[in-house]
Amino acid sequence: MKRLIAALAIAAAAIPACGGNDSAPRPRTTSGGPITTTAPPPLDETNFVLDQHFWHDGFRVDLAGAEVWTTQARFTNRLSYWLTLRGRFENFGATAAYFEPEMAILFDGLVLSRRQGNPPQVGAGSAEPGELTFLVPDDFEYQRAELVVGALGENRARVPLGPEGEAVRLEPRAVAVDGSGAVQLLELTLTGAVLRYDDPASHSTAAEDTMTLTVSFDLLSWKEGSGRLVNDDIELKLPDGSIAAPDWADLGAVDGSEGGTLTEDQMVRFIVDADGAGDYTLLITPRQFAAEGEAATIEIDFSL
């Protein structure tokens, strides 16, 4: 009998226990269903440094590094390959916003625009870490790939992921301008100008081959009481000789006095050609500040 019991014990030990802990490794699960493969293919865990930056939709994005990784479908075991770009997202707007322009990875003639995950969200005037993830093919080589940011018909930033290629960063540019002019009860003095491809206030980007020129100025008024410039009072003569009306303006009340009262930081914006270079003339006809009769026009020349 003892021999029979011993034999049964040996046989039972040879049968794997159902539901017990296996010594074989288990796949790591991720949210949304896919599981990371336990046998990573060559692309998995490929890390590389980027050190690239660009501007778009009122954000500056600094990309520090990237990783190529894989997931495996739960039922089919099919592998998917992903590229994640990590960096710092700075919001120059006055409201919190998501960084979510149209984006794509260009590789070997392919446009790879399928993304995963939520877009980075950043508070007004602050910066946060974030990442952008794209589905890529199994033969993906980051050295030959490029990130393109922007929709068809608008200015697009372009960032090579490898050592080759030239970046298009859409960087804003502050321009030192000066000049002043006076007529009747008002004097205007230029204080600065900024060329931008994007608009932080609306988190949008200008149309392709154009940018915005924002001109800042101070006003000195001798008009008793309060007056105001309006959009119809201001025009810009462009380098080609054509006249542009303001695209946007921040023109507050202008107080005046017999001895003169200074109002600072008035702004007006125009749409100009993308290169922005050339000779301009700011034309201001301050109708509310005319002493009598028809208002004259202030003309201030400047170059970018």
C-alpha positions in Angstrom: 0.0 0.0 0.0 2.8 2.4 0.9 4.4 1.8 -2.6 1.0 2.6 -4.3 0.6 5.9 -2.3 4.2 6.9 -3.2 3.6 6.2 -6.9 0.4 8.3 -6.9 2.3 11.2 -5.2 5.0 11.2 -7.9 2.4 11.1 -10.7 0.5 14.0 -9.2 3.7 16.1 -8.9 4.4 15.6 -12.6 1.0 17.3 -13.6 1.1 21.2 -13.8 -1.2 22.8 -11.4 -4.1 24.7 -13.0 -4.3 28.4 -12.1 -1.0 28.3 -10.3 2.0 30.6 -10.8 3.9 29.8 -13.9 7.6 30.4 -14.2 7.1 31.6 -17.8 7.1 35.5 -18.2 3.7 37.2 -18.6 3.1 40.0 -21.1 2.8 43.5 -19.6 -0.7 44.9 -20.2 -1.4 48.4 -21.2 -4.7 50.5 -21.2 -6.9 50.1 -24.2 -6.3 46.4 -24.8 -2.9 45.9 -26.5 -0.1 44.1 -24.6 3.6 44.6 -24.9 5.2 41.7 -26.6 7.5 39.5 -24.4 9.9 39.0 -27.4 10.6 42.6 -28.5 11.6 42.9 -32.2 14.6 44.9 -33.2 12.8 48.2 -33.2 11.5 47.9 -29.7 13.1 50.2 -27.1 15.1 52.2 -29.7 15.8 55.6 -28.0 17.4 58.6 -29.6 18.1 62.3 -28.7 16.3 65.0 -30.8 17.2 68.4 -29.5 14.8 70.1 -31.9 12.3 72.9 -31.5 9.6 74.7 -33.4 6.6 77.1 -33.0 3.0 76.5 -34.0 -0.5 77.6 -32.9 0.8 79.8 -30.2 3.1 77.1 -28.7 6.8 76.6 -28.6 7.7 72.9 -28.6 11.1 71.7 -27.5 11.6 68.0 -28.4 14.3 66.4 -26.3 14.1 62.7 -27.2 12.2 59.9 -28.7 11.5 56.1 -28.5 10.3 53.4 -30.9 8.3 50.7 -29.1 5.8 47.9 -29.9 2.5 46.5 -28.8 1.0 43.1 -29.5 -2.7 42.6 -30.2 -4.4 40.5 -27.6 -6.0 37.9 -29.8 -4.1 38.0 -33.1 -0.6 38.6 -31.7 -0.1 41.1 -34.4 2.7 43.6 -33.6 2.2 47.4 -34.0 5.1 49.8 -34.0 4.9 53.2 -32.4 7.1 56.3 -32.3 6.8 58.6 -29.2 8.4 62.1 -29.2 8.8 63.6 -25.8 9.5 67.3 -24.9 8.3 70.5 -23.4 5.2 72.4 -24.6 5.0 76.1 -23.8 1.7 78.0 -24.3 2.1 81.7 -25.1 -1.7 82.3 -25.1 -3.8 83.9 -22.5 -6.0 80.7 -22.0 -5.3 77.1 -21.4 -5.1 75.1 -24.6 -4.4 71.7 -26.1 -1.5 71.3 -28.6 -3.4 69.6 -31.4 -2.6 70.8 -34.9 -2.5 68.4 -37.8 0.7 66.4 -37.6 2.4 63.7 -39.5 5.6 61.7 -39.8 7.1 61.5 -43.3 9.1 58.4 -43.9 10.2 56.8 -47.2 7.4 58.4 -49.2 4.7 57.6 -46.6 2.6 60.1 -44.6 2.1 58.6 -41.2 -0.6 60.6 -39.4 -2.3 58.1 -37.1 -1.7 59.2 -33.5 -2.4 57.7 -30.1 -3.2 59.3 -26.8 -4.5 62.7 -25.7 -2.8 65.9 -26.9 -0.7 67.8 -24.4 -2.7 70.4 -22.4 -0.9 73.5 -21.1 -2.1 76.4 -18.9 -2.0 80.0 -20.0 1.5 81.4 -20.1 3.1 78.2 -18.8 5.0 75.1 -20.0 4.4 71.4 -19.4 6.1 68.1 -20.4 4.2 66.1 -23.0 4.5 63.6 -25.8 3.3 62.9 -29.3 2.9 59.2 -30.5 2.5 58.0 -34.0 1.9 54.5 -35.6 4.9 53.6 -37.8 5.8 50.7 -40.1 8.0 47.8 -39.0 10.9 49.0 -41.2 10.8 52.5 -39.7 14.2 54.3 -39.5 14.1 57.5 -37.6 17.3 58.7 -39.4 15.2 59.1 -42.6 12.0 60.5 -41.0 10.6 64.0 -40.5 7.9 65.5 -38.3 5.6 67.9 -40.2 3.2 70.1 -38.1 0.4 72.1 -39.7 -2.6 71.6 -42.0 -2.6 71.9 -45.8 -2.8 75.6 -46.8 -1.2 76.9 -43.6 2.4 77.4 -42.6 4.0 74.1 -41.6 6.9 73.5 -39.2 9.2 70.7 -40.3 11.7 68.9 -38.0 14.0 66.1 -39.2 14.3 63.3 -36.7 17.8 62.3 -37.9 21.0 64.2 -38.6 20.0 65.1 -42.2 17.5 67.7 -43.4 16.8 71.3 -42.6 14.3 72.4 -39.9 11.5 74.9 -40.6 10.9 76.3 -37.1 8.4 79.1 -37.8 10.2 81.2 -35.2 8.7 84.6 -34.4 11.0 87.6 -34.8 11.0 90.9 -32.9 12.0 93.8 -35.0 13.4 97.1 -33.8 11.6 100.0 -35.5 11.5 103.7 -34.7 9.9 106.8 -36.1 7.2 109.3 -35.2 4.7 111.7 -36.7 2.3 114.3 -35.5 -0.8 116.0 -36.9 -3.1 118.4 -35.2 -3.8 117.1 -31.6 -2.0 113.7 -31.8 1.5 112.4 -32.0 2.4 108.8 -32.7 5.7 107.1 -31.9 6.6 103.6 -33.0 8.0 101.3 -30.2 8.4 97.9 -31.8 7.2 95.3 -34.3 6.9 91.5 -34.3 6.7 89.1 -37.2 4.8 85.8 -36.4 3.6 82.8 -38.3 1.1 82.0 -35.5 -1.4 83.7 -33.3 -1.2 82.8 -29.6 -4.5 84.5 -28.8 -6.5 82.2 -31.1 -4.0 79.3 -31.1 -4.0 79.3 -34.9 -1.4 79.6 -37.6 -1.3 82.0 -40.6 -2.0 80.8 -44.2 0.9 79.4 -46.2 3.4 82.0 -47.5 2.0 84.7 -45.2 2.7 85.9 -41.7 1.4 88.6 -39.3 3.2 91.9 -38.6 2.1 93.5 -35.3 3.2 97.1 -34.8 3.3 98.7 -31.3 3.1 102.5 -30.7 2.6 105.2 -28.1 0.2 108.1 -28.5 0.6 111.7 -27.1 -2.8 113.5 -27.1 -3.5 117.2 -26.7 -7.3 116.7 -27.1 -9.2 117.6 -24.0 -11.1 114.6 -22.7 -10.9 111.1 -24.3 -10.6 109.9 -27.8 -9.8 106.7 -29.7 -8.2 105.4 -32.9 -10.3 102.9 -34.7 -9.3 100.3 -37.3 -10.6 102.5 -40.2 -8.1 105.2 -39.1 -5.0 102.9 -39.8 -3.6 101.4 -43.0 -0.2 99.9 -44.0 1.5 100.5 -47.3 3.3 97.2 -48.2 6.7 96.9 -50.0 4.8 96.2 -53.3 2.9 99.5 -53.0 -0.5 97.9 -52.1 -2.4 99.0 -49.0 -3.5 96.6 -46.3 -6.2 97.2 -43.6 -5.6 95.9 -40.1 -6.2 92.2 -39.5 -6.6 92.9 -35.7 -6.0 95.8 -33.3 -5.8 96.5 -29.6 -6.7 100.2 -29.5 -7.8 101.5 -26.1 -9.1 104.9 -25.0 -6.7 107.8 -25.5 -6.9 110.5 -22.8 -5.7 114.0 -23.6 -5.0 117.3 -22.0 -3.8 120.7 -22.9 -0.3 119.8 -21.7 -0.4 116.4 -23.5 -1.2 113.0 -22.1 0.7 109.8 -23.0 -1.0 106.5 -23.8 1.3 103.5 -24.2 1.2 100.1 -25.8 -1.3 100.5 -28.6 -1.1 97.7 -31.2 -2.3 96.9 -34.7 -1.7 93.8 -36.8 -1.5 93.2 -40.6 -1.1 90.2 -42.9 2.2 90.4 -44.9 4.3 88.2 -47.2 6.1 85.4 -45.5 9.6 86.8 -45.7 8.4 90.1 -44.2 11.4 92.0 -45.5 11.0 95.4 -47.2 10.0 99.0 -46.8 6.7 99.9 -45.1 4.7 103.0 -44.4 2.2 103.2 -41.5 -0.7 105.5 -42.4 -2.8 107.0 -39.6 -5.7 109.4 -40.1 -6.9 110.2 -36.5 -10.4 111.6 -37.3 -11.4 112.0 -33.6 -8.3 114.2 -33.0 -8.7 116.7 -35.8 -8.7 120.2 -34.6 -11.1 121.4 -37.2 -12.1 120.3 -40.7 -10.8 117.1 -42.3 -8.2 115.2 -40.4 -4.7 114.9 -41.9 -2.7 111.7 -42.2 0.4 110.7 -40.3 2.9 108.8 -42.4 5.8 106.9 -40.7 8.3 104.9 -42.9 10.1 101.9 -41.5 11.9 98.9 -42.8 12.1 95.2 -41.8 
